[in-house]
Amino acid sequence: MTNVYIISAPSGSGKSTLVGKVRQIVPGLEFSISYTTRKPRGKEQNGREYFFVSRDEFEHMIRREEFLEYADVFGNWYGTAKCFLEDAKQKGNDLLLDIDVQGAAQIKQKIPQAVSTFILPPNRQTLEQRLRNRSLDAEEVIQRRLVTASGEIGNYEKYDYILINDRLEESIEALQAILLAERLKRPGVQRNAADDETLARAESCRQSRVRKRVQPILASFVAEATPNGR
C-alpha cells in the first residue's frame, strides 16, 4: 500500500526546508520533483529542485496525459508527473508531493485517500521577512506572492493537517509524526508505546484542533490588506 502525502504552503513558508529534512529521516519515502516552465533561480539545478522544460515540451506532456496534476502559477506551468507515483508503488514506498493549492485539489479528486498537510507561517510579517531574506525576487514579485499567500491560506480547511512553521525543529518533528502516523493506521500494523506518542503528536496537528491558532494568522493577512493595516 502506497500512501500519498500532499504538502502545500505559501511561497516562503519554509516548506522546502521542512520537506528536505523529513526526506532525510523518514525511510521508504519517494519524492516527486515537479516539472516547470519557469527559469531556474539562484543555485537551482535541473533535476534537483525542478525539471526545467520549455512551454512546448510541458504542453506536449499535457496532451500525452503524463501529469497527475498541473497548474499555471504566475504565468508558468508547474506539474507532477504520473511516473513518480508508479515508481513508488513498484518499490513499495510512499510518495511525497510538494505542490500548491491548485495541484492539491486535483490530486484529492484523483486520489481521495491522499493525506494533505498545509504549512503556515506564524504571521504575514514573518512570511514577508522570509521572502526578502531569500533575495530571489524583485519587490513586485514579493508583493504578488504575499497577495497570493492571502488567498492560499484561506484554503486551510481543505487540508487534513495544519503545521504552523514557527520553530524549525518542532515543525520537522511534527511533519515526521504526521507521515509515520498515517503508516501506523494501515491494517495489521502492531503498535507500541512510542507509536502511540507518534499518533498523538500527529493528531495535535489535525486541522480541526488548530483552528483557534490559525485565526490570528489569517487576521494578520487581512490587517495588512487594509489601509489601516500598514
SULURZI-V791081 format. One record per residue. N is the residue number from 0. RES is the residue in one letter. D_FIRST is the distance of its C-alpha to the first C-alpha in whole Angstrom. Layout:
BEGIN
n=N res=RES d_first=D_FIRST
n=N res=RES d_first=D_FIRST
END
This chain:
BEGIN
n=0 res=M d_first=0
n=1 res=T d_first=4
n=2 res=N d_first=7
n=3 res=V d_first=10
n=4 res=Y d_first=13
n=5 res=I d_first=16
n=6 res=I d_first=19
n=7 res=S d_first=23
n=8 res=A d_first=26
n=9 res=P d_first=30
n=10 res=S d_first=31
n=11 res=G d_first=33
n=12 res=S d_first=31
n=13 res=G d_first=29
n=14 res=K d_first=26
n=15 res=S d_first=26
n=16 res=T d_first=27
n=17 res=L d_first=24
n=18 res=V d_first=22
n=19 res=G d_first=23
n=20 res=K d_first=24
n=21 res=V d_first=20
n=22 res=R d_first=19
n=23 res=Q d_first=21
n=24 res=I d_first=20
n=25 res=V d_first=17
n=26 res=P d_first=15
n=27 res=G d_first=12
n=28 res=L d_first=13
n=29 res=E d_first=13
n=30 res=F d_first=16
n=31 res=S d_first=17
n=32 res=I d_first=21
n=33 res=S d_first=23
n=34 res=Y d_first=26
n=35 res=T d_first=29
n=36 res=T d_first=33
n=37 res=R d_first=34
n=38 res=K d_first=36
n=39 res=P d_first=35
n=40 res=R d_first=36
n=41 res=G d_first=38
n=42 res=K d_first=36
n=43 res=E d_first=33
n=44 res=Q d_first=32
n=45 res=N d_first=30
n=46 res=G d_first=27
n=47 res=R d_first=27
n=48 res=E d_first=27
n=49 res=Y d_first=27
n=50 res=F d_first=27
n=51 res=F d_first=31
n=52 res=V d_first=32
n=53 res=S d_first=35
n=54 res=R d_first=35
n=55 res=D d_first=35
n=56 res=E d_first=32
n=57 res=F d_first=30
n=58 res=E d_first=31
n=59 res=H d_first=31
n=60 res=M d_first=27
n=61 res=I d_first=27
n=62 res=R d_first=29
n=63 res=R d_first=27
n=64 res=E d_first=24
n=65 res=E d_first=22
n=66 res=F d_first=21
n=67 res=L d_first=18
n=68 res=E d_first=21
n=69 res=Y d_first=25
n=70 res=A d_first=28
n=71 res=D d_first=31
n=72 res=V d_first=32
n=73 res=F d_first=36
n=74 res=G d_first=36
n=75 res=N d_first=34
n=76 res=W d_first=30
n=77 res=Y d_first=27
n=78 res=G d_first=24
n=79 res=T d_first=20
n=80 res=A d_first=20
n=81 res=K d_first=17
n=82 res=C d_first=17
n=83 res=F d_first=15
n=84 res=L d_first=12
n=85 res=E d_first=12
n=86 res=D d_first=13
n=87 res=A d_first=10
n=88 res=K d_first=7
n=89 res=Q d_first=10
n=90 res=K d_first=10
n=91 res=G d_first=7
n=92 res=N d_first=8
n=93 res=D d_first=8
n=94 res=L d_first=11
n=95 res=L d_first=14
n=96 res=L d_first=17
n=97 res=D d_first=20
n=98 res=I d_first=22
n=99 res=D d_first=25
n=100 res=V d_first=25
n=101 res=Q d_first=26
n=102 res=G d_first=22
n=103 res=A d_first=20
n=104 res=A d_first=22
n=105 res=Q d_first=21
n=106 res=I d_first=17
n=107 res=K d_first=17
n=108 res=Q d_first=19
n=109 res=K d_first=16
n=110 res=I d_first=13
n=111 res=P d_first=15
n=112 res=Q d_first=12
n=113 res=A d_first=12
n=114 res=V d_first=14
n=115 res=S d_first=17
n=116 res=T d_first=20
n=117 res=F d_first=23
n=118 res=I d_first=26
n=119 res=L d_first=29
n=120 res=P d_first=32
n=121 res=P d_first=35
n=122 res=N d_first=37
n=123 res=R d_first=39
n=124 res=Q d_first=41
n=125 res=T d_first=39
n=126 res=L d_first=37
n=127 res=E d_first=40
n=128 res=Q d_first=41
n=129 res=R d_first=37
n=130 res=L d_first=38
n=131 res=R d_first=41
n=132 res=N d_first=41
n=133 res=R d_first=38
n=134 res=S d_first=41
n=135 res=L d_first=39
n=136 res=D d_first=41
n=137 res=A d_first=44
n=138 res=E d_first=45
n=139 res=E d_first=45
n=140 res=V d_first=41
n=141 res=I d_first=41
n=142 res=Q d_first=42
n=143 res=R d_first=40
n=144 res=R d_first=37
n=145 res=L d_first=38
n=146 res=V d_first=39
n=147 res=T d_first=35
n=148 res=A d_first=34
n=149 res=S d_first=36
n=150 res=G d_first=34
n=151 res=E d_first=31
n=152 res=I d_first=31
n=153 res=G d_first=32
n=154 res=N d_first=28
n=155 res=Y d_first=27
n=156 res=E d_first=27
n=157 res=K d_first=24
n=158 res=Y d_first=21
n=159 res=D d_first=19
n=160 res=Y d_first=21
n=161 res=I d_first=24
n=162 res=L d_first=25
n=163 res=I d_first=29
n=164 res=N d_first=29
n=165 res=D d_first=33
n=166 res=R d_first=32
n=167 res=L d_first=30
n=168 res=E d_first=29
n=169 res=E d_first=28
n=170 res=S d_first=26
n=171 res=I d_first=24
n=172 res=E d_first=24
n=173 res=A d_first=23
n=174 res=L d_first=20
n=175 res=Q d_first=19
n=176 res=A d_first=19
n=177 res=I d_first=17
n=178 res=L d_first=14
n=179 res=L d_first=14
n=180 res=A d_first=15
n=181 res=E d_first=11
n=182 res=R d_first=9
n=183 res=L d_first=12
n=184 res=K d_first=11
n=185 res=R d_first=8
n=186 res=P d_first=10
n=187 res=G d_first=12
n=188 res=V d_first=12
n=189 res=Q d_first=16
n=190 res=R d_first=18
n=191 res=N d_first=21
n=192 res=A d_first=24
n=193 res=A d_first=23
n=194 res=D d_first=19
n=195 res=D d_first=21
n=196 res=E d_first=23
n=197 res=T d_first=20
n=198 res=L d_first=19
n=199 res=A d_first=23
n=200 res=R d_first=23
n=201 res=A d_first=20
n=202 res=E d_first=22
n=203 res=S d_first=25
n=204 res=C d_first=24
n=205 res=R d_first=23
n=206 res=Q d_first=25
n=207 res=S d_first=27
n=208 res=R d_first=28
n=209 res=V d_first=29
n=210 res=R d_first=31
n=211 res=K d_first=34
n=212 res=R d_first=34
n=213 res=V d_first=33
n=214 res=Q d_first=36
n=215 res=P d_first=38
n=216 res=I d_first=36
n=217 res=L d_first=36
n=218 res=A d_first=40
n=219 res=S d_first=41
n=220 res=F d_first=40
n=221 res=V d_first=42
n=222 res=A d_first=45
n=223 res=E d_first=45
n=224 res=A d_first=44
n=225 res=T d_first=48
n=226 res=P d_first=51
n=227 res=N d_first=52
n=228 res=G d_first=49
n=229 res=R d_first=50
END
